[in-house]
Amino acid sequence: MYSRDRLLRLYRELLLDGIAPFWLRHGVDRECGGVLSCMTEDGRVLSGDKYIWSQARSVWTFAALYNRVDRNPAFLEAARNSVRFLLAHGRDREGRWVYRTTREGEVIEGPVSIYADAFAVYGLSEFCRAEPDAVLLELARTTLRQARLRTESPDFHETAPYRLPPGRRNHGVPMIFLEVAQEFAATAADPWAEAYAGECAGRILDHFVRPRRRLLVEFLSDRYEELPPPEGTYVMPGHAIESMWFVLHRARRRGDAATIARAVEVIRWHLEAGWDPIYGGIFLGIDAEGHPPFLPNAEVKVWWPHTEALYALLLAYDLTGAAWCLEWYERLHDWSFAHFAMPETGEWRQRLDRAGRPITDVIGLPVKDPFHLPRAATLIVQLLARDGARDF
């Protein structure tokens, strides 16, 4: 069994001796600003294209490293470097955040993904904790309010890389805005943002979580009714687990024991349903009724569900003391570090086939982002280093 002190050392070393040096060396674009994330697993740049959500995520990652782990000036400067790129090139004339630019910042694809707006708020909010800036904070506030209006439009479909069909709602929108709104609310002491976070949490728990199925489905009708399979029975275990730790953060702040218990149980459902009984690891997608999954690449093992689950399990244990959380953590830790870790680079590889062998197929976007792994490791360090953290 892993002790708290051992894990704290492990994740600090992963961040400070592995991930951060990798991205400072290979990713930070000191010529044009931002980060170069269209790269191979070992850091060889393949394209200068810049996805705006990747740039915004890099702001969050470097600012959070500075705020929460180690006040290294290089981290704050890397965050500033990405903020400068975002401010210069990230928005269209209506203030919407665009999807993709050239290395120099010329727009290739415009505002086709609301997630770019969400991550812009996320990154700027974290940056303003390190370097308070009223103008940036107001930009984040305006972006958040405008994004909410856009997502409530009857013809809203701007969810690239997967375009939302008419008459649909997806879990991804309330999920990301729960986290973004509650983090912005904490930075800016904004009651409206806190209320919006509560609205998003309610939509997830009251609609997308389906207790009869013991699963969270990704797609519902615009009236929050179940859709026919396979669209209506599609489940992403990692997405559900990530969503639940967002819920746990809110419930922890509010002292809401009932919601904590509910969210922790949903995490358990998706570990049990999403774990590959033959090869181990978490499937990218499954079907609630055993149909072929709705979206492609369901059997692959990608890094981000595993990183989200590592943090979610330690958080769930800290909040509840349930022994099963540590049992699942150990199983997941051993599989993840054995298959994804790349000691020669300090980072993790991002894509494996079902059997756990590395693949180069593009899953989602053709990027290697400085986000899911460093965010999970940062939050784990913060959790384990906290005074009063539950021991194990």
C-alpha positions as CSV (number, residue, x, y, z in Angstrom):
1,M,0.0,0.0,0.0
2,Y,1.2,3.5,-0.8
3,S,1.7,5.9,2.2
4,R,0.6,9.5,2.0
5,D,4.2,10.8,2.3
6,R,5.4,8.4,-0.4
7,L,2.7,9.6,-2.8
8,L,3.4,13.2,-2.0
9,R,7.0,12.8,-2.9
10,L,6.2,10.9,-6.0
11,Y,3.8,13.5,-7.4
12,R,6.0,16.4,-6.5
13,E,8.9,14.7,-8.3
14,L,6.7,13.9,-11.3
15,L,5.8,17.6,-11.5
16,L,9.0,19.3,-10.7
17,D,11.5,16.9,-12.1
18,G,9.5,15.5,-15.0
19,I,6.5,17.4,-16.4
20,A,7.5,21.0,-15.8
21,P,11.0,20.6,-17.3
22,F,9.6,18.7,-20.3
23,W,7.2,21.5,-21.1
24,L,9.6,24.4,-20.4
25,R,12.1,22.6,-22.7
26,H,9.8,21.4,-25.6
27,G,6.5,23.2,-25.4
28,V,7.0,26.9,-24.5
29,D,7.1,29.0,-27.7
30,R,9.4,31.8,-26.7
31,E,9.4,33.3,-30.2
32,C,5.6,33.6,-30.9
33,G,4.1,33.1,-27.5
34,G,2.0,30.3,-26.1
35,V,2.9,26.7,-26.3
36,L,3.6,24.3,-29.1
37,S,1.5,21.2,-28.3
38,C,1.2,19.4,-31.7
39,M,4.1,17.2,-30.9
40,T,5.2,13.6,-30.6
41,E,5.2,11.9,-27.2
42,D,8.9,12.7,-26.7
43,G,8.5,16.4,-27.6
44,R,9.3,16.7,-31.3
45,V,7.1,19.4,-32.7
46,L,5.0,18.3,-35.7
47,S,3.0,21.4,-36.4
48,G,2.9,25.0,-35.3
49,D,-0.9,25.1,-35.2
50,K,-2.2,26.3,-31.8
51,Y,-5.5,25.2,-30.4
52,I,-6.7,28.0,-28.2
53,W,-8.0,25.7,-25.5
54,S,-4.5,24.2,-25.3
55,Q,-3.0,27.7,-24.9
56,A,-5.5,28.5,-22.1
57,R,-4.9,25.1,-20.4
58,S,-1.2,25.9,-20.4
59,V,-2.0,29.1,-18.5
60,W,-3.9,27.2,-15.9
61,T,-1.1,24.6,-15.6
62,F,1.8,26.9,-15.2
63,A,-0.1,29.3,-12.9
64,A,-1.3,26.5,-10.7
65,L,2.2,25.1,-10.5
66,Y,3.3,28.5,-9.2
67,N,0.3,29.0,-6.9
68,R,-0.1,25.6,-5.5
69,V,3.2,23.7,-5.7
70,D,6.4,25.8,-6.1
71,R,6.7,29.5,-6.6
72,N,9.3,29.2,-9.3
73,P,9.4,32.4,-11.4
74,A,9.8,30.3,-14.6
75,F,6.3,28.9,-14.1
76,L,4.7,32.3,-13.8
77,E,6.6,33.6,-16.8
78,A,5.5,30.6,-18.9
79,A,1.9,31.4,-17.8
80,R,2.4,35.1,-18.8
81,N,3.8,33.9,-22.2
82,S,0.6,32.1,-22.9
83,V,-1.6,34.9,-21.6
84,R,0.1,37.3,-24.0
85,F,-0.6,35.0,-27.0
86,L,-4.3,34.6,-25.9
87,L,-4.9,38.3,-25.6
88,A,-3.2,39.0,-29.0
89,H,-4.8,36.2,-31.0
90,G,-7.4,34.3,-29.1
91,R,-10.7,36.2,-29.8
92,D,-12.8,37.2,-32.8
93,R,-14.3,40.7,-33.1
94,E,-17.4,39.6,-31.0
95,G,-15.2,38.5,-28.2
96,R,-15.7,34.8,-28.7
97,W,-12.6,32.6,-28.3
98,V,-11.5,30.9,-31.5
99,Y,-10.6,27.3,-32.0
100,R,-7.3,27.1,-33.8
101,T,-4.6,29.5,-35.1
102,T,-1.3,29.3,-36.9
103,R,1.9,29.4,-34.8
104,E,2.0,33.2,-35.3
105,G,-1.7,33.6,-34.4
106,E,-3.6,33.8,-37.7
107,V,-7.0,32.3,-37.2
108,I,-7.6,28.9,-39.0
109,E,-10.9,28.0,-37.3
110,G,-13.1,30.5,-35.5
111,P,-15.4,30.1,-32.5
112,V,-16.6,26.6,-33.1
113,S,-16.0,25.3,-29.6
114,I,-17.4,26.7,-26.4
115,Y,-14.7,24.8,-24.6
116,A,-12.1,27.3,-25.8
117,D,-14.1,30.0,-23.9
118,A,-14.4,27.8,-20.9
119,F,-10.6,27.1,-20.7
120,A,-9.9,30.8,-21.3
121,V,-11.9,31.6,-18.1
122,Y,-10.2,28.7,-16.3
123,G,-6.7,29.8,-17.2
124,L,-7.2,33.5,-16.6
125,S,-8.8,32.9,-13.2
126,E,-5.9,30.8,-12.0
127,F,-3.4,33.4,-13.4
128,C,-5.1,36.2,-11.5
129,R,-4.5,34.4,-8.3
130,A,-0.8,34.7,-8.9
131,E,-0.8,38.1,-10.5
132,P,-4.0,40.0,-9.8
133,D,-5.2,41.9,-12.8
134,A,-8.7,43.6,-12.8
135,V,-8.8,43.8,-16.6
136,L,-8.1,40.1,-17.1
137,L,-10.6,39.2,-14.4
138,E,-13.3,41.3,-16.1
139,L,-12.4,39.6,-19.4
140,A,-12.9,36.2,-17.7
141,R,-16.2,37.4,-16.2
142,T,-17.5,38.7,-19.5
143,T,-16.5,35.5,-21.3
144,L,-18.3,33.3,-18.7
145,R,-21.5,35.3,-18.9
146,Q,-21.5,35.3,-22.7
147,A,-20.7,31.6,-22.9
148,R,-23.7,30.8,-20.7
149,L,-26.0,32.8,-23.1
150,R,-24.5,31.0,-26.1
151,T,-25.0,27.5,-24.6
152,E,-28.7,28.3,-23.8
153,S,-29.4,29.3,-27.4
154,P,-31.9,26.8,-29.0
155,D,-29.5,26.3,-32.0
156,F,-26.3,25.9,-29.9
157,H,-24.0,23.4,-31.4
158,E,-20.5,24.8,-30.9
159,T,-18.9,21.8,-29.2
160,A,-15.9,21.0,-31.5
161,P,-14.3,18.6,-31.9
162,Y,-17.7,16.8,-31.7
163,R,-20.5,19.1,-33.2
164,L,-23.7,18.8,-31.1
165,P,-26.6,17.8,-33.4
166,P,-29.9,19.7,-33.1
167,G,-32.2,18.9,-30.2
168,R,-29.4,17.6,-28.0
169,R,-27.7,18.5,-24.8
170,N,-24.4,17.0,-23.8
171,H,-22.8,16.4,-20.4
172,G,-19.6,18.2,-21.4
173,V,-21.1,21.7,-21.3
174,P,-22.5,21.7,-17.7
175,M,-19.5,19.7,-16.6
176,I,-16.8,22.1,-17.7
177,F,-18.8,25.2,-16.7
178,L,-19.3,23.7,-13.2
179,E,-15.6,23.6,-12.7
180,V,-14.8,26.9,-14.5
181,A,-17.6,28.8,-12.8
182,Q,-16.7,27.6,-9.3
183,E,-13.0,28.4,-9.8
184,F,-13.8,31.8,-11.1
185,A,-16.2,32.4,-8.2
186,A,-13.4,31.5,-5.8
187,T,-10.9,33.9,-7.5
188,A,-13.3,36.8,-8.0
189,A,-15.7,36.3,-5.1
190,D,-18.5,36.4,-7.7
191,P,-22.0,35.3,-6.4
192,W,-23.4,35.0,-9.9
193,A,-20.6,32.6,-10.9
194,E,-21.2,30.5,-7.8
195,A,-24.9,30.3,-8.6
196,Y,-24.1,29.3,-12.1
197,A,-21.8,26.5,-10.8
198,G,-24.8,25.3,-8.7
199,E,-27.0,25.3,-11.8
200,C,-24.5,23.2,-13.7
201,A,-24.1,20.8,-10.8
202,G,-27.8,20.3,-10.7
203,R,-28.1,19.6,-14.4
204,I,-25.4,16.9,-14.1
205,L,-26.8,15.2,-11.0
206,D,-30.5,15.5,-11.7
207,H,-30.4,14.7,-15.4
208,F,-27.2,13.1,-16.8
209,V,-26.7,10.8,-13.8
210,R,-29.1,8.0,-14.3
211,P,-29.5,6.1,-11.0
212,R,-31.5,3.3,-12.7
213,R,-28.6,2.6,-14.9
214,R,-26.0,3.3,-12.3
215,L,-24.2,5.4,-15.0
216,L,-23.9,8.9,-16.3
217,V,-24.9,9.2,-20.0
218,E,-23.2,11.8,-22.2
219,F,-26.2,12.8,-24.4
220,L,-29.8,13.6,-23.7
221,S,-32.5,15.4,-25.6
222,D,-33.0,19.1,-25.3
223,R,-35.7,18.3,-22.7
224,Y,-33.2,16.1,-20.7
225,E,-34.9,12.9,-21.8
226,E,-33.0,9.7,-22.7
227,L,-32.3,9.2,-26.4
228,P,-32.4,5.8,-28.2
229,P,-29.2,3.7,-28.3
230,P,-26.4,3.9,-29.1
231,E,-26.3,7.7,-28.8
232,G,-28.4,7.8,-25.7
233,T,-26.6,5.0,-24.0
234,Y,-23.1,6.2,-24.6
235,V,-20.9,6.6,-21.4
236,M,-17.4,8.0,-21.0
237,P,-16.2,6.6,-17.6
238,G,-13.3,9.1,-17.3
239,H,-15.6,12.0,-18.1
240,A,-18.1,10.9,-15.5
241,I,-15.3,10.5,-12.9
242,E,-13.8,13.9,-13.7
243,S,-17.3,15.5,-13.5
244,M,-17.8,14.0,-10.0
245,W,-14.6,15.4,-8.6
246,F,-15.9,18.8,-9.8
247,V,-19.1,18.1,-7.9
248,L,-17.0,17.0,-4.8
249,H,-15.1,20.3,-4.8
250,R,-18.4,22.2,-4.6
251,A,-19.9,19.9,-2.0
252,R,-16.8,20.1,0.1
253,R,-16.9,23.9,0.2
254,R,-20.5,23.8,1.1
255,G,-20.2,21.0,3.7
256,D,-22.8,19.0,1.8
257,A,-22.3,15.4,3.0
258,A,-25.2,14.0,1.1
259,T,-23.9,15.2,-2.3
260,I,-20.4,14.0,-1.3
261,A,-21.7,10.5,-0.7
262,R,-23.7,10.6,-4.0
263,A,-20.8,11.8,-6.1
264,V,-18.4,9.2,-4.6
265,E,-20.8,6.4,-5.4
266,V,-21.0,7.6,-9.0
267,I,-17.2,7.5,-9.2
268,R,-17.4,3.9,-8.0
269,W,-20.0,3.0,-10.6
270,H,-17.8,4.1,-13.5
271,L,-14.7,2.4,-12.2
272,E,-16.6,-0.8,-12.0
273,A,-18.2,-0.4,-15.4
274,G,-15.3,1.1,-17.2
275,W,-12.4,-1.1,-16.1
276,D,-11.2,-3.6,-18.7
277,P,-11.5,-7.0,-17.0
278,I,-9.0,-8.6,-19.5
279,Y,-6.2,-6.1,-19.9
280,G,-6.8,-3.6,-17.2
281,G,-7.1,0.2,-17.6
282,I,-10.2,2.3,-18.2
283,F,-12.0,2.2,-21.5
284,L,-12.5,5.5,-23.2
285,G,-16.1,4.7,-23.9
286,I,-18.7,2.1,-23.1
287,D,-22.4,1.5,-23.8
288,A,-24.9,1.3,-21.0
289,E,-26.7,-1.6,-22.6
290,G,-23.8,-3.4,-24.2
291,H,-24.2,-2.0,-27.7
292,P,-21.2,-1.0,-29.8
293,P,-20.3,2.4,-28.4
294,F,-21.6,5.5,-30.2
295,L,-18.3,7.3,-30.6
296,P,-15.1,5.8,-32.1
297,N,-12.0,4.5,-30.3
298,A,-14.0,3.3,-27.3
299,E,-11.6,0.4,-26.5
300,V,-8.4,2.5,-26.4
301,K,-6.8,3.5,-23.2
302,V,-5.9,7.2,-23.1
303,W,-4.1,8.9,-20.3
304,W,-6.7,11.5,-19.2
305,P,-9.4,9.2,-17.7
306,H,-6.7,7.5,-15.6
307,T,-5.2,10.8,-14.3
308,E,-8.7,12.1,-13.4
309,A,-9.5,8.9,-11.6
310,L,-6.2,8.9,-9.6
311,Y,-7.1,12.3,-8.2
312,A,-10.8,11.6,-7.8
313,L,-10.1,8.4,-5.7
314,L,-7.7,10.2,-3.3
315,L,-10.1,13.1,-3.0
316,A,-13.0,10.6,-2.3
317,Y,-10.9,8.8,0.3
318,D,-10.0,12.1,2.0
319,L,-13.7,13.1,2.2
320,T,-15.1,9.7,3.2
321,G,-12.4,7.4,4.5
322,A,-13.9,4.5,2.4
323,A,-11.4,1.7,2.1
324,W,-12.5,0.8,-1.4
325,C,-11.2,4.2,-2.6
326,L,-7.6,3.2,-1.7
327,E,-8.0,-0.3,-3.0
328,W,-9.1,1.1,-6.4
329,Y,-6.4,3.8,-6.2
330,E,-3.7,1.2,-5.8
331,R,-5.0,-0.9,-8.8
332,L,-5.2,2.2,-11.0
333,H,-1.9,3.6,-9.9
334,D,0.0,0.4,-10.7
335,W,-1.6,0.0,-14.1
336,S,-1.2,3.7,-15.1
337,F,2.4,4.2,-14.0
338,A,3.3,0.9,-15.6
339,H,1.7,1.7,-19.0
340,F,1.7,5.5,-19.4
341,A,4.8,6.7,-17.7
342,M,7.8,7.6,-19.8
343,P,10.8,8.0,-17.4
344,E,13.1,8.9,-20.3
345,T,11.0,12.1,-20.9
346,G,9.5,12.8,-17.5
347,E,6.0,13.0,-19.1
348,W,3.4,10.3,-19.9
349,R,2.5,8.9,-23.2
350,Q,-1.1,9.6,-24.1
351,R,-2.5,6.8,-26.2
352,L,-2.5,3.0,-25.9
353,D,-4.4,0.2,-27.6
354,R,-6.7,-2.0,-25.6
355,A,-3.8,-4.3,-24.5
356,G,-1.8,-1.3,-23.3
357,R,0.6,-0.9,-26.2
358,P,1.6,2.5,-27.4
359,I,-0.2,3.8,-30.5
360,T,0.2,7.0,-32.6
361,D,-3.5,7.3,-33.7
362,V,-5.0,10.7,-33.1
363,I,-7.8,10.5,-30.5
364,G,-9.7,13.8,-30.3
365,L,-7.2,16.5,-31.2
366,P,-3.6,16.0,-32.6
367,V,-2.1,17.5,-29.5
368,K,-0.1,16.6,-26.4
369,D,-1.5,19.1,-23.9
370,P,0.2,20.2,-20.7
371,F,-3.0,19.7,-18.8
372,H,-4.7,16.5,-17.5
373,L,-1.6,14.9,-16.0
374,P,-0.1,18.1,-14.5
375,R,-3.5,19.2,-13.2
376,A,-4.1,15.8,-11.5
377,A,-0.6,15.8,-10.0
378,T,-0.9,19.4,-8.8
379,L,-4.2,18.7,-7.1
380,I,-2.9,15.5,-5.6
381,V,0.1,17.4,-4.1
382,Q,-2.2,20.1,-2.8
383,L,-4.5,17.5,-1.3
384,L,-1.8,15.4,0.3
385,A,0.1,18.4,1.7
386,R,-2.9,19.9,3.3
387,D,-3.0,20.2,7.1
388,G,-5.6,17.8,8.3
389,A,-5.5,15.5,5.2
390,R,-6.7,12.0,6.0
391,D,-3.8,9.6,6.5
392,F,-3.5,6.2,5.1
